[in-house]
Amino acid sequence: MKTLELVGTVTVERTLRLSVQLPFDMPPGEHRVVVVIDQNPLDDNGTHTTLDFPVDDYGPWPVMLSLSREDLYDDTGR
């Protein structure tokens, strides 16, 4: 199985235009092709638009917070 990542153009008629040059080791004949479309369109630079993830701000970490191994685990390693 080979994975190819392609950039295609969806037209106003909702057709997908691709130009694909396959690797030389791809044998001729019928092949199963799976198309997965990312619903976030690319911007003018060819990168994805910014995703809007939710952000929870709980403020700064406590001043005395220690995440050292000795403070997280006891002598048995738990």
WOTAGI-V705097 format. One record per run of one state. SS is the DSSP state (hx for helix, st for strand, lp for the rest). FROM is the first residue (numbers start at 1). TO is the last residue. If there is no record, write none. Layout:
# WOTAGI-V705097
<<SS | FROM | TO> <SS | FROM | TO>>
This chain:
# WOTAGI-V705097
<<lp | 1 | 8> <st | 9 | 10> <lp | 11 | 15> <st | 16 | 17> <lp | 18 | 41> <st | 42 | 42> <lp | 43 | 47> <st | 48 | 48> <lp | 49 | 68> <hx | 69 | 72> <lp | 73 | 78>>
